[in-house]
Amino acid sequence: MATCNCLLLLFIFVAILESLLFAVIYAGWSSYVYILIDYGFYIELCETNKLSSNIVGNNSVSLMLNNLQTVPNNNADSFYTAISDQNLSTYSLENTTLNRHSCKEQQEQLHLLYSISMVPIFILGLCWGPLIYKFGVTGPKILSIIITCCGCLFLGFVNRDMPLLIVPGMVCVGVGGICLLTINLKISSLLTIGSGLYIAILSGACDSSVITFRIIKVFHDYGVPYKYPFIGFVILHIIVAGSSLLLHRKFDIKPKDEQISEITDEINSNNTETLLEKEKVLDCSFERSYNKNQENYTVNKCPSLKDSLCCLPTISFLFIMSVFMLNFLYYIGTINSRLQNAVPDQVSYFTNVLSYIMFSGIVTAFLPGSMAEWQRKLFKDRKVMKQRALLPNILPLTIVSVLGIVLHILSFFTSETTLYIEFVVFTVFRSFLFSSAMLFVVSAYPLNHTNVIFPLGLCTGGIFSLSQYAIFLWYNQSTNAQFQVKIFMILLLVTSLVHPLILFITAKGACKKKDTERQSICYIQREDHGPVTISKYSKVEKSQ
């Protein structure tokens, strides 16, 4: 037993480490786009006079400018090449503003590539659920390792002649990350206590995936070509993901016949707490009939996936995921542009600050995790099962909406102090976003449905987030347009409060109807005591 517990702890550690490094690599886009701008990607879109004005008055390069040959046809690309011919590397320009100040056209083009890559990430990520459900963990896990490694290599070997490699690179690391996140989410079914806290910490590790691009940027700042750190991460990913795969096979979920046998023993021993946790893995209703002289059991049919997808809470969940994902991806995609406008001389510094604060997401994840455990204990004695399933999710999901609104209110202020506060609020917003979404899906649906519903939520959000590029163009039109965009995003987040309201109404309606049905329920029939119901949210309760 001690060996098993040690292996389980190791399994949890490896899963969190894997998610920390590779689950949501694209969240570190602000560091990666800084490198791309520094290497002059799409510099040809900027006019030469704009580039020249950015370095006028800089004594360190003024002599170099005087020695440059005449740039033909006033071409920006030729201007950049002429500077390169002076043996002035991007590293030697670390304290200059030659490439630190990008033009609006360059920013828009890079943001377009980012926006395009987000949509296929979540559409293709939707495929992992059925694959895992049908083939188990091993095949999809190996495929995700290959895809992620290919993505890292694409991003590492992209250059100014092949900038479109950014799109398949981002897509591959994103799709592979969704697979490992979906698989690691299943580990919660192995935990008899603290499953909500594990999910929150797993989400926090995903928050902190920005550290991957941040490490690459550190190497870049020290003059190391970015392809070498990417190659290193490929090797590291093979080692970590390979270890995770072996542990997944060790703790692979048992056949349902064995699970039913274990649940039978637990019922006979009246060990309700352990039974309720193991029932999460079974997913289907488990029905037993007790007689004085004999007893038998049958497996009741699960609610269909169609029933889970077509209910009102699921539809509202997909809507709020669209709103939340749009806000999250829009913030990540536009932060570099905002910093260029707000603090043009400190873009690198504040990019680093954002990366470090987002890395602390693994710490802030304890906030939604602790809140989830508190809410589950608060409502565990409710007589109606839908209340025990839905009510604990209302407060965390409401906090996500409130934090998003606060984040956009802070964006009206452009002082440096406000930026620090904004980064902290964004990190907490990100922690609550995915933790609350994961906890809702795990608590409201059978385990085999979570492989489909959670990626579906990400897919819906990813498709809707394509509109972020149009919002980005709207934002860059004028100062008045920036104000309009902020108001629009706040109003959009206000509409997301409809989901907690629907959960409350659904739970209240179930109470009035005395609806004690649940998607995953164990029914125990006793001749002398009447029907008794066990759910994974409460102890044994006697039906009326």
SULUR-V643988 format. One record per residue. D_CENTER is the distance of its C-alpha to the mean C-alpha in Angstrom with 2 decimals. Layout:
D_CENTER / D_CENTER
This chain:
33.79 / 33.19 / 32.21 / 29.76 / 28.18 / 27.97 / 26.37 / 23.79 / 23.03 / 22.84 / 20.53 / 18.10 / 18.49 / 17.92 / 14.77 / 13.31 / 14.84 / 13.51 / 9.84 / 10.91 / 12.49 / 10.96 / 7.51 / 5.85 / 9.43 / 9.52 / 8.21 / 11.73 / 13.50 / 15.89 / 17.42 / 17.76 / 19.33 / 21.65 / 22.92 / 23.44 / 25.43 / 27.34 / 28.38 / 29.60 / 27.38 / 28.88 / 31.35 / 33.96 / 32.57 / 33.76 / 37.47 / 39.52 / 40.87 / 37.40 / 36.70 / 40.14 / 39.80 / 36.69 / 38.81 / 42.17 / 43.52 / 41.55 / 44.46 / 42.65 / 42.49 / 45.40 / 47.87 / 45.61 / 45.50 / 49.31 / 49.62 / 47.41 / 49.30 / 49.28 / 46.09 / 47.18 / 46.46 / 44.36 / 41.38 / 38.20 / 37.34 / 40.86 / 40.48 / 37.45 / 39.36 / 42.40 / 40.53 / 39.15 / 42.78 / 43.67 / 41.59 / 39.29 / 35.94 / 32.60 / 32.63 / 36.04 / 34.68 / 32.13 / 33.98 / 35.00 / 33.40 / 34.24 / 30.73 / 28.88 / 29.96 / 28.63 / 30.05 / 28.39 / 28.89 / 27.14 / 24.09 / 24.03 / 24.32 / 21.48 / 19.24 / 20.47 / 19.40 / 15.86 / 15.88 / 17.54 / 15.16 / 12.07 / 14.04 / 15.03 / 11.63 / 10.69 / 14.38 / 14.97 / 11.93 / 13.86 / 16.63 / 15.19 / 15.92 / 19.61 / 20.02 / 18.92 / 21.00 / 23.99 / 24.11 / 22.39 / 20.10 / 22.32 / 22.57 / 18.94 / 18.03 / 20.77 / 19.82 / 16.22 / 17.92 / 20.29 / 17.84 / 15.72 / 19.11 / 20.40 / 17.55 / 18.25 / 21.90 / 21.55 / 19.88 / 22.46 / 25.46 / 24.78 / 27.66 / 29.37 / 31.28 / 28.26 / 25.47 / 24.08 / 22.81 / 19.81 / 18.58 / 18.89 / 17.54 / 14.22 / 14.15 / 15.03 / 12.58 / 9.69 / 11.44 / 12.33 / 8.95 / 8.08 / 11.53 / 11.43 / 8.46 / 10.62 / 13.68 / 12.85 / 12.06 / 15.73 / 17.05 / 17.08 / 20.05 / 22.03 / 21.99 / 24.93 / 23.76 / 20.66 / 18.19 / 16.41 / 16.37 / 15.03 / 11.99 / 11.46 / 12.15 / 9.85 / 6.90 / 8.93 / 9.37 / 5.87 / 6.69 / 9.89 / 9.24 / 11.04 / 14.04 / 14.55 / 15.55 / 17.21 / 19.41 / 20.35 / 21.34 / 23.47 / 25.30 / 25.77 / 27.31 / 29.71 / 30.80 / 29.11 / 28.19 / 24.45 / 25.09 / 26.19 / 23.04 / 21.10 / 23.77 / 23.38 / 19.66 / 20.66 / 23.20 / 20.96 / 18.34 / 21.27 / 22.52 / 19.43 / 18.15 / 21.81 / 22.31 / 19.32 / 20.87 / 24.23 / 23.00 / 21.30 / 24.72 / 26.43 / 24.56 / 24.39 / 24.87 / 28.56 / 30.41 / 30.75 / 34.48 / 33.90 / 31.35 / 33.97 / 36.59 / 34.57 / 33.95 / 37.70 / 38.53 / 36.25 / 37.90 / 41.29 / 40.47 / 39.05 / 35.96 / 33.82 / 30.83 / 30.28 / 30.93 / 28.31 / 25.57 / 26.92 / 27.15 / 23.36 / 23.60 / 26.54 / 24.91 / 28.30 / 30.98 / 33.45 / 36.94 / 39.99 / 43.53 / 45.73 / 49.51 / 52.15 / 53.16 / 50.13 / 46.42 / 44.10 / 40.51 / 38.77 / 35.19 / 34.46 / 32.51 / 28.78 / 27.63 / 26.82 / 23.43 / 25.11 / 25.94 / 22.39 / 21.14 / 24.10 / 24.13 / 23.65 / 20.78 / 18.68 / 19.72 / 18.92 / 15.45 / 14.79 / 16.35 / 14.36 / 11.01 / 12.80 / 13.89 / 10.79 / 8.85 / 12.20 / 12.53 / 9.33 / 10.09 / 13.74 / 13.70 / 12.20 / 14.65 / 17.61 / 17.65 / 19.91 / 22.25 / 22.48 / 23.35 / 25.93 / 27.56 / 27.36 / 28.07 / 29.14 / 30.68 / 27.75 / 24.80 / 24.34 / 24.71 / 22.17 / 19.63 / 20.20 / 20.04 / 16.63 / 15.34 / 17.18 / 16.11 / 12.34 / 13.29 / 14.74 / 11.45 / 12.49 / 15.57 / 14.46 / 12.39 / 15.96 / 16.51 / 14.46 / 15.43 / 19.05 / 19.08 / 17.92 / 20.73 / 23.13 / 22.56 / 22.99 / 26.22 / 27.34 / 27.32 / 28.14 / 31.82 / 31.51 / 33.84 / 31.78 / 28.95 / 26.86 / 27.03 / 25.82 / 22.85 / 21.92 / 23.29 / 21.07 / 18.02 / 19.87 / 19.80 / 16.10 / 15.19 / 18.10 / 17.00 / 13.74 / 16.21 / 18.66 / 16.46 / 15.47 / 19.21 / 20.20 / 17.97 / 19.82 / 23.10 / 22.78 / 22.39 / 26.00 / 27.15 / 27.11 / 28.58 / 27.22 / 27.05 / 24.89 / 22.39 / 21.96 / 21.47 / 19.05 / 16.81 / 16.98 / 16.28 / 13.20 / 11.84 / 12.87 / 11.52 / 7.92 / 8.81 / 10.50 / 8.18 / 5.76 / 8.87 / 11.20 / 9.76 / 9.83 / 13.17 / 14.58 / 14.14 / 15.54 / 18.35 / 19.40 / 19.57 / 21.19 / 19.22 / 20.10 / 18.76 / 15.23 / 14.87 / 15.60 / 14.48 / 10.78 / 10.47 / 12.97 / 11.02 / 8.32 / 11.58 / 13.39 / 11.01 / 11.06 / 14.82 / 15.41 / 13.68 / 16.47 / 18.64 / 17.15 / 19.74 / 22.52 / 21.42 / 21.43 / 24.95 / 25.98 / 24.89 / 26.97 / 30.11 / 31.58 / 31.25 / 31.88 / 29.10 / 26.62 / 27.82 / 27.50 / 23.86 / 22.96 / 24.98 / 23.40 / 19.80 / 21.19 / 22.99 / 20.01 / 18.13 / 21.39 / 21.33 / 18.04 / 20.26 / 21.84 / 19.41 / 20.40 / 23.92 / 23.86 / 22.72 / 25.60 / 28.07 / 27.20 / 27.66 / 30.83 / 32.19 / 31.69 / 33.64 / 36.46 / 36.76 / 36.44 / 33.90 / 33.01 / 31.52 / 28.06 / 26.07 / 26.57 / 29.95 / 32.73 / 36.16 / 39.13 / 42.52 / 45.44 / 48.93 / 50.17 / 47.20 / 45.58 / 41.99 / 39.42 / 35.67 / 32.98 / 29.29 / 26.40 / 26.30 / 29.91 / 33.01 / 35.76 / 36.98 / 40.08 / 39.89 / 42.34
